[in-house]
Amino acid sequence: MAIYAIGDIQGCFDDLQRLLSKIKFDKKVDTLWFVGDLVNRGPKSLETLRFIKSLGDSAVCVLGNHDLHLLATAYNLSPYKAKDTLSEILKAKDKKELLDWLRHRPIFHYNEDFCLLHAGLPPQWDFSIAKTMAKRIEKELQGKNYLDFFAKMYGNKPSHWSKNLNKEEQLRFAVNCFTRLRFCDEQGNLDFKYNGEPGSQPNSLMPWFDVPNRKKLRRTIIFGHWSALGYYKSKQCYGIDTGCLWGGELTALKLAKHPEKISINCKGNKR
């Protein structure tokens, strides 16, 4: 029995199958933790979504920004973009079933040793706040007023966490952290202008996981979203978006006391 965390797939279904073959995944005994961005930009988003849904309890998937974009686009609350590869899902006979399933995925997942999210966490949040805000987002996504949530989801403000923010502001801030965050300043203000590798940003910014005096979660964070960062390992976190879509690798991290990285080459996907 093993748990494998898997980096951003973004519709690269064939590469996912090669990786699962390499790790000898057995759905009867193993569990997959998907770091989000199951869909978009790659060639087989529909196949990817159907397959992961078919795994049932053998798969856990947190939502990424591309997954939320699919939902918002399907509900006519976000425009279809030139680089999107979501049309097959939007035309599929089982579209409603797939979208309902996706909308009921978590934003944050955890066990005693690890926690899984798509992008990052602000330095002001401990485990209790992260868990609470994730539950609040999930309640909105899964509730009867989910269209209102998507209509108010987009925007870069507020950039700093405060308990004095109103409900709408807190939810937007939390969504941005869980699904979009890469860089912060030393005070923990979120920045969305820069998405390159660490060192390419202005001196006033730093990766979210390097902000000094950040709260501890007492768990190792596993995240994706940042292909320019590549594979990243520290005592506090693992970044596992290794750029499959861009001709890099697709990575599985076998979760254990000493996690093991297992990857396949995805050069054929160079875009």
N, C-alpha and C positions, 0 to 999 in steps of 0.2 A: 504494500500500500504506500502510495507516494502522492504528494501535492506538488504540482508544477505551476509556477506563475509564468504566463506567456505574454510577451510584448505586443505592441500595436500590430494588428494584422492588416487593417484597412482594405479588406476585400481580397487579399492575396491568399485565396483559398488553397491553391495547389501547394504553396510553400508551407501552409499550416499542416497539410496532410503529410508532407515530407518530414516535418519536424516531429509530428506525433508518431510517425513510423520509427524515427530515430530513437525516441525515448521509450518506444514500445508501450505506448499508452494503452491501458486496459480499463475501459469505462466501468467494469464491474468492481474494480478495487482502487483505481486512481482517481484523483480529482484535479481538474484544471482551474486555475485562477486567471481569468483574462483581465488585463489591465485597462481595457476599454479601447475605443476606436476600432471596433470590429469591422466597420464599413467605411467606404468612400475612398476615392482616388484610385484604388486598385481595380482589377478586372472582374472580380467575382464576389461582389458584396452580397447578392441574393443567396448564393450557395453558402457563403460563410455564415450568414444569419440563420439560415435553415439548419445547417449542421450543428451549430452551437446550441440552438434551441432544442434539437433532437437529443442532446446529451443529458437533458434533465438535470437531476441532482448531481451528476458527475462534473458539472461545470458551474462556476460562479463567474459572473461578469459585472464589473463596475462600469458605469457609463462614462464615456469620453466626450469631448466636444463634437466630434464627427457623428457620434450616435445621437446626441441631442439635436444636432443640425438636421439629421434625417427626420427626426420626429417633428421638429418645427416646420420643416419644408413640407412634409406630408400633410400637416394641418394648415398649410397656407399661411404660416406666420413667419416664414423666412424665405427669401428668394432662392431659386435653384441657381447655383453658381456654374460658371463655365467649366471648371475642373471637376465638378461633381460626377460621380459614376453611380448614381442612385436610381436611375430610371427603371431598371428591371424590378427593383423592389416596389417602386411606386405603381407599376403596372401589374404586379403579381396578383394572382387570384387569392392567395393567402396573405395579402398585404395587411389587412386589419388584424389578423391573428399574430403576425410577426411584430407589428407595431405595438400592439397591446402587451405582448411578451416583453419587448424591449423597454417599454415605459415602466414596467414593473421590476426592472433590474435595480440593484442598489447603487448608490454613489460611493459607498465606503464599506469595506468588508474586513473582518479581522478574526483572529483567534488569539490564543494566549501569547504567541511569540511574534506574529507578523500582522501587518495591516496593509490593505490593498486600496489604492486610489489611482486616478488617472494622471493627475498633474502635480499638485503640491499642496502644502499647508502654510498658512501664515504663522509667523513666529509667536503670535499672542495666544494661539490655541494649544491647549493640552488635549489629552485623549477624550476627556469628558465633553469638551466643547465640540471637538471634531465629530464625535458620535452624535451629539444632540443636533448639530446643524445638518448632518447627513440625513438623519431621521426626518427633519423638517422638510428638506427638499423632497425626499421620497414620498412623504405624505401628500405634498402638492402634486407631484408627478402622477401618483396613483389614485388621487381623489377625483371627484366628479367635476371639479373646476380646473382641470389640468390645462385647458386652453388659455385661461387667464394667466396661468403661470408662464407658459411659453411666450405669451404676448408681452410680458414684462421682464423676461429673462436677460435680454441682451443689453450691453452697455459696460463701459469700463469704470464707472463710478457706482458706489464709493470705492476708494482705493485703500482705505484704512479701516481696520476693524474697531468697532465700538459697540458696547451694549446699548448705547443710546440711539443707534440707527433704528429706523422703523422696520417693520416686518419685510416689506418689499426690498429695502436696501440690504438688510441682512441676508436675505435669500440670494440676491444677485451677487453680493460679495462672496458668499459661500460657493455658489456655482462656479464663479470665476476661479476661485482657489482650487477646487476639486478637479476642474476640467481644463483650465487654461494657463495656470500660473507657471512661470519660469524664473523671472527675476523680481527682486524686491530691493528697496533701499535699506539702510541700516535701521531705520525706524519701523520697518515692516510695511511700508507703502507698496502696493502692487504696481508693477509696470508691465505693459503689454506692447510696447514699441519694439522690443528687441527679442529675437527668437534664435539667435545664432549660438555658437558654442561659448562656454565661459571664457572670458578674456576679450570677447568682441564687443562687450557692452561698455557704456561709460563708467568711469571710476566710481560714480556714486551708487552703482547697482551691483548686486551680487546674486548668485543662485539662491533660491528660496531656502535651500537646506544649509547655507553658510551664514545666514543672518545670526549675529551674535546674540547670546542670551535667549535663544528660542526655547519654548517650552518643550519638555520631554514627553514622549508618548509611552515609554516603557515597552515599546514594541518596535521591531524593525520595519520601516516603511518600504513598500515596493511600489514603484511608480513607472509610468511610461511618458508619452506625450512629446519627448524632447529628443528627436532623432539626431540633432546636431551635437548633443551631449554624448550620445552613444552609451555603451555599457558603463555604468558608474557604480562603485562599491565604496561604502564607508561603514563605520560602526552603526550609524543611524539609519542608513537607507541604501537601497539598490535601485538604480535606474536601468530599465530593461528594454527601452525602445531603441533598437539597434538598426533602424532604418531599412527594414525589409523592402518597403515600397520604393526606396531610392537606390536599390541595388546593394544594400548592406547585408545584414543578417536578420534572421528571425530567431529570437532567443527564448529558451525555456529556462527558468531558474528552479531547480529542485530544492524545495524548502526543507531545511534540516538545521542542525546546530551550526554546521558549516555549509551554507548553500552552494550548490554546484551549478555552474553555467553550462548549458548545452545549446549549441547554435547550429544553424545551417546557413550556407551561403545563398544569397538571393540576387546574384549579379544579373540574372535575366530580367529583373524588374527595373533596370536603370531607366529613369524618366527624364 
